[in-house]
Amino acid sequence: MSQKTELPSLTGHRTKTRKRDEKKVYDPSGFRDFLVLELDKLIDPDTGNVDLEQIFKFLDATGNKTDYDYKRYGEALLEILIAGGLLAPGGSIAKDGDKAVSTPVCVFQDAVDLERARAWDQVFVKLIRRYKYLEKMLADEMKKILVYLRGFTDEHRTRLAYLTAIWVATGLIPPNTLPVVINEHQVKDSCALHFVLDILSTVKTDKGSPAVITLLKKSGLDNQLDQLFPANKRTPENIKNSLINAQLGDVVTYLANQENAGAKKDMQRTLRSSISAEKPVKEIIAELHKSAKKNGFQESEAVTMIWTAVMSAVEWNKKEDLVLEQALKHLKQYIPLFAAFTSAAKSEMVLLNKIQEFCYDNQDFLKCFNKIVLLFYKTEVLSEEVILKWYKDSHIPKGWTVFMDQMKKFIEWLEHAESESEEESDDE
């Protein structure tokens, strides 16, 4: 008779958990207390100064300690290094009971000028090189900090602006982080506006005006600057004056050019639409005169738009021998339109060079150039003086050898006609 084997009993046995499997309690307040205490120890007791190289060495060594792993406490670390302590909602320093726990070893207290802010930047840069995951944490943390601007003092906002300017200009944080400052509670008292102007001014000082324009484009603020102003002050004049007062005249010029470019696009679109709809030329001329006057466009700018609109309104034949006839027939319809915007020699020259450029860029028109010029000469859109000057020294390089040969006989004829006219004048 077989006996049953007795199963082993687990009663009284203790299961041991390996150290590496034990979960550490997440304690940002404990991390803060440790960091604040240790950072304060690095302040020179005699001068009150802070050696940032020592700060980095301490921070570098601390990140390797299991209890203070930056993967867990990275956001708290960055908050303390920027503001001096953990931030409560609204931007105030978090308290332990009734007392705010903070250190003066931070950007808010120590980055007193741009030079010192650059030194602090190097602390962050070197830390991020050692602990690469901190870069994303910094970008996320800045999105949080930048909505707390009203909770900071003017002095702290200025110091934060120094460092933010360096970071967005160098790409340590994405430039498109900046628009997060645009929210109602920060806009209504111009807090967001002054902060952004401080950033732009700092970038100009540090990197020059081109870097300011680049930052505006990359951040998207070039199209949102008006949103920094309260609704009742959101006027072009206020925007312009604020930028000028902040020594940002180049931004004013850039925005004016952008507005001008937008107006040009609208005008070009309207012109193409009018031509496609086969509106009477007189109506097109009247519309164009009105639009040019409203937007301050010069005649030479308008004639460039006219040429582009007229030539893009047609599906051109691919055969060279047929495209010439098609082009001349099409252009004849719009002679009054060209004539209305070539009253000055400058406008004529711009048009002539535009024709040259078009015929070179569109190879099917390469042999059409002189015939188009002749058409405009005969219809008094282009004068002989402008054509002769163009041939002599005012043409563009594109396809010049080809067009020079094409125009040679016509130029000789013009020069001969001109000399005959001068002789007749002398005889009289």
C-alpha positions in Angstrom: 0.0 0.0 0.0 1.6 3.3 -1.1 2.0 6.1 1.3 1.2 9.7 0.4 4.2 12.0 0.4 3.7 14.9 2.9 3.8 18.3 1.2 6.2 20.8 2.6 4.6 23.5 4.8 5.3 27.2 4.3 4.2 28.0 7.8 6.8 30.0 9.7 9.0 30.7 6.6 9.9 34.4 6.0 10.2 35.7 2.5 13.1 38.1 2.0 12.8 41.0 -0.4 15.9 42.0 -2.2 17.1 45.5 -1.7 16.9 46.4 -5.4 13.2 45.3 -5.4 12.2 47.6 -2.5 10.3 50.6 -3.7 11.6 53.9 -2.5 9.0 56.3 -1.1 8.7 59.4 -3.4 9.5 62.3 -1.0 10.1 65.6 -2.9 10.0 67.5 0.4 12.7 65.4 1.9 14.8 65.9 -1.3 14.2 69.6 -1.1 15.3 69.7 2.6 18.5 67.8 1.8 19.3 70.0 -1.3 18.6 73.3 0.4 20.7 72.3 3.4 23.7 71.2 1.3 23.5 74.2 -1.1 23.5 76.6 1.8 26.7 75.0 3.1 28.4 76.0 -0.2 27.9 79.7 0.4 31.1 81.4 1.4 30.5 82.5 5.0 32.7 85.5 4.7 31.6 87.0 1.4 28.2 85.4 0.9 29.3 84.5 -2.6 28.6 81.2 -4.4 31.1 79.3 -6.5 29.0 77.8 -9.3 31.8 75.3 -10.2 31.5 73.9 -6.7 27.7 73.8 -7.0 28.0 71.8 -10.2 30.4 69.3 -8.7 28.1 68.8 -5.7 25.0 68.4 -8.0 26.9 66.0 -10.3 27.9 63.8 -7.4 24.4 63.9 -5.8 22.7 62.6 -9.0 24.6 59.3 -8.6 23.1 58.6 -5.1 20.2 56.2 -5.0 18.2 58.3 -2.5 18.4 61.4 -4.6 18.0 60.0 -8.1 17.3 62.8 -10.6 15.1 60.6 -12.7 12.7 60.8 -9.8 13.5 64.2 -8.4 14.6 66.0 -11.6 11.7 68.4 -11.7 12.1 69.3 -8.0 15.9 69.8 -8.6 15.2 72.2 -11.5 12.6 74.1 -9.5 14.9 74.6 -6.6 17.8 75.7 -8.8 15.6 78.3 -10.6 13.3 79.6 -7.8 15.2 78.5 -4.6 12.5 76.1 -3.4 9.5 74.0 -4.5 6.8 76.1 -6.1 3.3 76.1 -4.8 0.4 76.8 -7.3 0.6 80.5 -8.2 4.4 80.7 -7.9 5.0 81.2 -4.2 7.6 79.1 -2.4 6.1 76.0 -0.8 6.1 76.1 3.0 6.9 73.6 5.7 4.3 74.6 8.3 4.5 78.4 8.4 8.0 78.7 7.1 9.0 78.8 3.4 11.9 76.4 2.8 14.3 78.0 0.3 17.9 78.6 -0.6 19.6 81.8 -2.0 21.7 79.5 -4.2 19.3 79.8 -7.2 18.7 81.8 -10.3 16.1 84.1 -8.7 18.5 85.2 -6.0 21.9 84.9 -7.6 21.6 85.7 -11.4 21.8 89.5 -10.8 22.9 90.3 -14.3 23.3 88.8 -17.8 26.9 87.7 -17.1 25.9 85.8 -14.0 22.9 84.3 -15.8 25.3 82.9 -18.4 27.3 81.3 -15.6 24.2 79.7 -14.2 23.3 78.5 -17.8 26.6 76.6 -17.8 25.6 74.8 -14.6 22.4 73.6 -16.3 24.1 72.7 -19.5 26.8 70.6 -17.8 24.2 68.9 -15.7 22.1 68.0 -18.7 25.2 66.6 -20.5 25.6 64.3 -17.5 22.0 63.5 -17.1 20.4 63.8 -20.5 16.8 63.1 -19.3 16.9 66.5 -17.5 16.6 68.3 -20.8 13.0 67.2 -21.3 12.3 67.8 -17.7 13.6 71.3 -18.0 11.3 72.0 -21.0 8.3 70.7 -19.1 9.2 72.6 -15.9 9.5 75.9 -17.8 6.0 75.5 -19.2 4.9 75.3 -15.6 7.1 78.2 -14.3 6.1 80.6 -17.2 2.5 80.6 -16.1 3.4 81.6 -12.6 5.0 85.0 -13.6 2.6 87.0 -11.5 3.6 85.1 -8.4 7.2 86.3 -8.8 8.7 89.7 -8.0 9.8 92.1 -10.8 13.4 91.3 -9.9 12.9 87.6 -10.1 11.0 87.9 -13.4 13.9 89.9 -14.9 16.4 87.2 -13.8 14.2 84.5 -15.1 14.0 86.4 -18.4 17.8 86.5 -18.7 18.1 82.7 -18.4 15.0 82.0 -20.5 16.5 84.2 -23.3 19.7 82.2 -23.2 17.9 78.9 -23.3 15.5 79.6 -26.2 18.3 81.3 -28.2 20.6 78.2 -27.8 17.8 75.7 -28.1 18.1 74.2 -24.6 14.4 74.6 -24.4 12.1 74.8 -27.5 11.3 78.4 -28.6 7.7 77.4 -28.9 7.5 77.2 -25.1 7.3 81.0 -24.9 3.6 81.4 -26.0 2.5 79.7 -22.8 3.0 83.1 -21.1 -0.1 84.3 -23.0 -3.0 83.8 -20.7 -5.6 86.3 -19.4 -4.3 86.7 -15.8 -0.7 87.5 -17.0 -1.8 89.7 -20.0 -4.3 92.0 -18.2 -1.6 93.7 -16.1 1.1 93.5 -18.9 3.2 91.0 -16.9 3.6 88.7 -19.9 4.4 91.6 -22.2 7.2 93.0 -20.1 8.6 89.5 -19.6 8.7 88.8 -23.4 10.2 92.2 -24.1 12.9 91.5 -21.5 13.6 88.2 -23.3 13.8 89.8 -26.7 16.0 92.6 -25.4 18.4 90.0 -23.8 18.6 88.0 -27.0 19.4 91.2 -28.9 22.2 92.1 -26.4 23.6 88.5 -26.4 23.2 87.4 -30.0 22.2 90.4 -32.1 19.0 91.6 -33.9 18.9 88.7 -36.4 18.6 86.2 -33.5 15.6 88.1 -32.2 13.8 87.8 -35.5 14.7 84.1 -35.7 13.3 83.6 -32.2 10.1 85.4 -33.1 9.6 83.1 -36.1 10.5 79.8 -34.3 8.4 80.6 -31.3 5.4 81.7 -33.3 5.3 85.0 -31.4 5.6 87.0 -34.6 2.0 86.3 -35.2 0.9 86.5 -31.6 2.6 89.7 -30.3 -0.8 91.5 -30.2 -2.1 88.8 -27.8 0.4 90.1 -25.2 -1.6 93.3 -24.9 -4.9 93.7 -23.0 -7.9 93.8 -25.4 -8.4 97.5 -25.0 -4.7 98.3 -25.8 -4.3 95.9 -28.7 -3.5 98.5 -31.4 -0.6 98.7 -34.0 0.4 102.0 -32.4 0.7 100.4 -28.9 2.7 97.4 -30.2 5.0 99.7 -32.1 5.6 102.1 -29.2 6.3 99.2 -26.7 8.9 97.7 -29.1 10.6 101.0 -29.7 10.7 101.7 -25.9 12.4 98.3 -25.5 15.0 99.3 -28.1 13.6 96.7 -30.5 13.2 98.9 -33.6 14.3 96.0 -35.8 11.3 94.0 -34.7 9.1 97.0 -35.7 10.6 96.9 -39.2 10.2 93.2 -39.4 6.6 93.3 -38.5 6.0 96.1 -41.0 7.6 94.0 -43.7 5.5 91.0 -42.7 2.3 93.2 -42.9 3.5 94.6 -46.2 4.1 91.1 -47.5 0.7 90.0 -46.4 -0.9 93.0 -48.1 1.0 92.2 -51.3 -0.3 88.6 -51.2 -3.8 89.8 -50.8 -3.4 92.3 -53.6 -1.8 89.6 -55.9 -4.7 87.2 -55.1 -7.3 89.9 -55.9 -5.5 90.8 -59.1 -5.3 87.1 -60.3 -9.0 86.7 -59.4 -9.9 89.8 -61.4 -7.9 88.6 -64.4 -9.3 85.1 -64.2 -12.9 86.5 -64.0 -12.1 88.6 -67.1 -13.1 91.9 -65.4 -12.9 95.0 -67.5 -9.3 96.4 -67.5 -10.6 99.8 -66.3 -12.1 98.2 -63.2 -8.9 96.3 -62.5 -6.9 99.5 -62.8 -9.2 101.4 -60.4 -9.0 98.5 -57.8 -5.3 98.4 -58.1 -4.8 102.1 -57.7 -7.0 102.1 -54.6 -5.2 99.1 -53.0 -1.7 100.5 -53.8 -2.6 103.8 -52.2 -4.1 102.1 -49.1 -1.0 99.9 -48.5 1.6 102.4 -49.6 2.9 100.4 -52.5 5.1 102.0 -55.1 4.3 101.9 -58.8 7.3 99.6 -59.4 5.9 97.1 -56.9 2.5 97.1 -58.5 3.8 96.6 -62.0 5.8 93.5 -60.8 2.5 92.1 -59.4 0.7 92.9 -62.6 3.3 91.0 -64.7 3.2 88.0 -62.4 -0.6 87.9 -62.3 -1.1 88.4 -66.1 1.5 85.7 -67.0 0.1 83.1 -64.5 -3.5 83.5 -65.8 -2.8 81.3 -68.8 -2.0 77.7 -69.6 0.9 78.3 -72.0 1.5 76.2 -75.1 4.6 74.0 -74.9 5.6 74.6 -78.5 8.0 77.6 -79.0 6.5 78.7 -82.3 3.0 78.8 -80.9 3.7 80.3 -77.5 4.9 83.6 -79.0 1.7 84.2 -80.8 -0.3 83.2 -77.7 1.8 85.5 -75.4 1.5 88.6 -77.7 -2.2 88.1 -78.1 -2.7 87.7 -74.3 -0.5 90.7 -73.4 -2.2 93.1 -75.8 -5.4 92.8 -73.8 -3.6 94.2 -70.7 -1.5 97.0 -72.3 -3.7 99.7 -70.6 -3.1 98.0 -67.3 0.7 98.0 -67.7 0.7 101.6 -69.1 -1.3 102.8 -66.0 1.6 101.6 -63.7 4.7 102.6 -65.8 4.5 106.3 -65.6 8.0 106.5 -64.1 11.3 105.3 -65.7 12.0 103.2 -62.6 8.7 101.2 -63.1 9.6 100.6 -66.7 13.0 99.3 -65.8 11.5 97.0 -63.2 9.1 95.7 -65.7 11.8 95.1 -68.4 14.0 93.2 -66.0 10.9 91.2 -64.8 10.3 90.2 -68.5 13.9 89.2 -68.8 13.8 87.1 -65.7 10.5 85.4 -66.8 11.8 84.6 -70.2 15.0 83.1 -68.8 13.2 81.1 -66.1 10.6 79.8 -68.6 12.7 78.4 -71.4 9.7 78.2 -73.8 9.8 82.0 -73.8 13.5 82.3 -74.4 13.0 83.4 -78.0 10.0 85.6 -77.2 11.9 88.3 -75.2 12.6 90.8 -78.0 9.1 90.5 -79.4 7.5 91.2 -76.0 9.8 94.2 -75.6 8.9 95.4 -79.1 5.2 95.1 -78.3 5.6 97.2 -75.1 7.7 99.8 -77.0 5.2 100.2 -79.8 2.3 100.6 -77.3 4.4 103.2 -75.3 4.6 101.1 -72.2 8.4 101.1 -72.5 10.3 104.1 -73.7 13.4 104.0 -75.9 15.5 105.7 -73.2 14.8 103.0 -70.7 15.4 100.2 -73.2 18.8 101.7 -74.2 19.8 102.2 -70.6 18.7 98.6 -69.8 20.9 97.3 -72.7 23.8 99.4 -71.6 24.1 98.9 -67.9 20.8 98.1 -66.1 20.0 94.5 -67.2 20.2 91.6 -64.8 22.7 88.7 -65.5 20.1 86.0 -66.3 20.4 84.9 -69.9 22.1 88.2 -70.8 24.2 86.8 -73.7 21.0 85.3 -75.3 18.9 88.4 -74.9 21.8 90.7 -75.9 22.0 89.0 -79.3 18.2 89.1 -79.7 18.1 92.8 -79.0 21.1 93.8 -80.9 19.4 94.9 -84.1 16.6 96.6 -82.3 19.1 98.5 -80.1 21.0 99.6 -83.2 17.8 100.8 -84.8 16.9 102.7 -81.7 20.3 104.3 -81.5 20.2 105.3 -85.2 16.7 106.7 -84.8 17.8 108.7 -81.7 20.8 110.1 -83.6 18.6 111.1 -86.6 16.2 112.8 -84.2 19.1 114.7 -82.6 20.3 115.8 -86.1 16.8 117.0 -87.1 16.6 118.9 -83.8 20.0 120.6 -84.5 18.9 121.5 -88.1 15.8 123.2 -86.7 
